[in-house]
Structures are given as C-alpha cells and as structure tokens.
C-alpha cells in the first residue's frame, strides 16, 4: 500500500490493521520519507564520498535549509536523514520566519546529534558559505498552509558560491526563480528525475 494523507496519524493507524508493507508518501505535516530518500540520492550522486568514511574538515558540507521542519514534511524528513551523515556535515543553518522552526520532536533529535544547528532569518548574508541549499515554500499550519515571503527566494542574481547546489522537492512557486534552471546550481531537476527511480525501487522491494 502506498498512501498519502492529510492527517499525521493516518500511517500509524493504517499499520495497526495492515499485514502488508506500507509506503508513506507523506502524512500531513509530519514526514515524507520517500522524498527524503530521493533528496539524498541526488546529493550522494553529486558527492558520493559523503557516504564513505569521515572526510577532512575542509570537505564537509555546510547546508542551508529554508523552511520549518516542525511544519513542513519534506524539510523535516530531509533534516532527519541529514543527521545520519554527521561525520561529513559541518553545520546546518535553518532559515525560517518562525521563532521555533523545529518543534519538540526534531529539537530532541538535533540536540542528540553532533552536527551544529544554527538559525537565521537572513538568507542573503549566509549564501556565500553554503554548499547545499534545500528549500520549500509551503508550511502546513493547522488546517491551512502559508507561503514564505520574499526574504527566502533565490534567483540568478543571488550571491551563491560557484559550486553551491540547490534542492527543491518541486513543484515550485516564486521562491525558486527559473533563471537558475540553466546554471550549475540546479540539482533539483536531477533530484526530480531520480525520485522516479527511487520510488520504483521502493515499490520493487516490497
């Protein structure tokens, strides 16, 4: 069974009655595991050495996450998998307008992890230091959702490092301008292409 549901509790409730495998395609604002696997599949194809042993400090990643893990399932699941690569991630900066972007569950996980987690509301000031930017624009809040403002947008004029790559689960809005599509920063098309194969592989394994 592959399921996507608006309720966070839907997956757990279904598992109580099912005797066959279940693939979580997103449960409310909680998690989106298959998307996170696709995200990290794209990153590991870009930098496969991340998965093999501890890298020298100068080669470790600085990751920027635009969004609120406490309310955005793709962002939360990406961060959860990032914590597994703590040997090769120097620090993660979370850019959010919210005072508490993590929520209790993720805060406990990050507190128990050696990766340095920082918070900022100034994306432009940090761009020149980031190797990877993961972004999404939609946050679920209660029964509705909201979009981020102009402070968290990227375009071809953004002062990115030459080798910075951008990930986005797509579809996108104004937060990710099409002027970046034909640049070396675009990893999101590879990410979307690889997601097809990742999900086919998941279906085959069950």
ZAMARGU-4260 file (C-alpha; in steps of 0.2 Angstrom, whole numbers, plus 5000, padded with zeros to 4 digits):
<rodrens>
0) 5000/5000/5000 | 5006/5017/4996 | 4997/5031/5005 | 4997/5050/5006 | 4986/5058/5019
5) 4982/5075/5026 | 4982/5068/5044 | 4998/5065/5053 | 4991/5049/5062 | 4985/5041/5046
10) 5000/5030/5043 | 5001/5024/5061 | 4983/5020/5061 | 4984/5010/5045 | 4998/5000/5051
15) 4988/4993/5065 | 4977/4984/5053 | 4988/4980/5038 | 4998/4964/5036 | 5007/4970/5020
20) 5020/4983/5018 | 5015/5002/5018 | 5025/5016/5009 | 5022/5033/5017 | 5020/5046/5003
25) 5018/5060/5015 | 5007/5061/5031 | 5001/5078/5035 | 5015/5090/5040 | 5024/5075/5049
30) 5035/5066/5037 | 5039/5062/5018 | 5051/5048/5019 | 5052/5043/5000 | 5055/5062/4996
35) 5070/5062/5008 | 5077/5046/5000 | 5076/5055/4983 | 5084/5071/4990 | 5099/5061/4997
40) 5100/5050/4982 | 5103/5066/4972 | 5116/5073/4984 | 5125/5056/4985 | 5126/5056/4966
45) 5134/5073/4967 | 5146/5070/4981 | 5147/5051/4984 | 5161/5052/4996 | 5149/5059/5009
50) 5143/5041/5011 | 5160/5033/5013 | 5170/5037/5029 | 5174/5053/5038 | 5180/5067/5027
55) 5193/5080/5031 | 5185/5095/5039 | 5188/5107/5024 | 5177/5095/5013 | 5162/5093/5025
60) 5146/5101/5020 | 5138/5117/5025 | 5119/5115/5022 | 5106/5128/5022 | 5088/5123/5025
65) 5074/5135/5020 | 5059/5131/5029 | 5051/5125/5046 | 5055/5107/5050 | 5041/5107/5063
70) 5028/5111/5050 | 5035/5105/5033 | 5036/5086/5030 | 5049/5087/5016 | 5060/5098/5026
75) 5058/5088/5042 | 5062/5072/5033 | 5077/5079/5024 | 5084/5085/5040 | 5081/5068/5049
80) 5092/5060/5035 | 5105/5073/5036 | 5108/5069/5054 | 5114/5052/5049 | 5128/5060/5039
85) 5135/5069/5054 | 5153/5064/5051 | 5153/5074/5034 | 5141/5089/5038 | 5150/5103/5047
90) 5134/5113/5051 | 5116/5116/5046 | 5108/5133/5046 | 5089/5134/5046 | 5081/5149/5038
95) 5064/5152/5045 | 5052/5167/5050 | 5046/5157/5064 | 5053/5158/5082 | 5053/5139/5084
100) 5055/5131/5067 | 5060/5114/5074 | 5046/5108/5086 | 5049/5097/5101 | 5052/5080/5091
105) 5065/5087/5079 | 5073/5098/5093 | 5077/5082/5103 | 5084/5073/5088 | 5096/5088/5084
110) 5101/5090/5102 | 5107/5072/5102 | 5117/5074/5086 | 5134/5081/5085 | 5130/5092/5069
115) 5130/5111/5074 | 5112/5118/5070 | 5111/5137/5068 | 5095/5148/5065 | 5094/5163/5054
120) 5082/5175/5046 | 5095/5182/5035 | 5097/5171/5020 | 5107/5183/5009 | 5120/5186/5022
125) 5124/5167/5023 | 5123/5162/5004 | 5142/5163/5001 | 5146/5150/5014 | 5133/5137/5009
130) 5137/5121/4999 | 5119/5115/4998 | 5103/5124/4999 | 5087/5114/5002 | 5071/5124/5000
135) 5052/5123/5000 | 5039/5136/5001 | 5024/5128/5009 | 5022/5126/5028 | 5006/5117/5035
140) 4999/5127/5050 | 4984/5119/5057 | 4971/5115/5044 | 4979/5128/5032 | 4996/5132/5025
145) 5006/5148/5021 | 5020/5153/5009 | 5036/5161/5014 | 5040/5179/5010 | 5052/5187/4998
150) 5066/5186/5011 | 5068/5167/5006 | 5069/5167/4987 | 5083/5163/4975 | 5087/5168/4958
155) 5102/5170/4946 | 5107/5186/4955 | 5108/5178/4972 | 5126/5178/4978 | 5129/5159/4978
160) 5146/5151/4979 | 5151/5144/4962 | 5149/5126/4967 | 5133/5128/4978 | 5119/5116/4973
165) 5100/5119/4976 | 5087/5106/4980 | 5069/5108/4979 | 5055/5094/4980 | 5045/5103/4967
170) 5033/5110/4961 | 5039/5127/4965 | 5032/5145/4966 | 5041/5161/4966 | 5054/5156/4979
175) 5065/5147/4966 | 5066/5158/4950 | 5068/5149/4933 | 5083/5160/4930 | 5093/5146/4940
180) 5087/5132/4929 | 5102/5133/4917 | 5115/5136/4929 | 5127/5124/4938 | 5117/5127/4954
185) 5102/5117/4948 | 5102/5100/4956 | 5083/5100/4958 | 5080/5093/4940 | 5091/5078/4944
190) 5083/5077/4961 | 5066/5076/4952 | 5072/5063/4939 | 5080/5052/4952 | 5064/5052/4963
195) 5055/5042/4949 | 5069/5028/4950 | 5069/5029/4969 | 5051/5026/4971 | 5051/5012/4958
200) 5064/5004/4968 | 5054/5006/4984 | 5039/4998/4976 | 5050/4983/4969 | 5057/4980/4986
205) 5040/4976/4994
</rodrens>
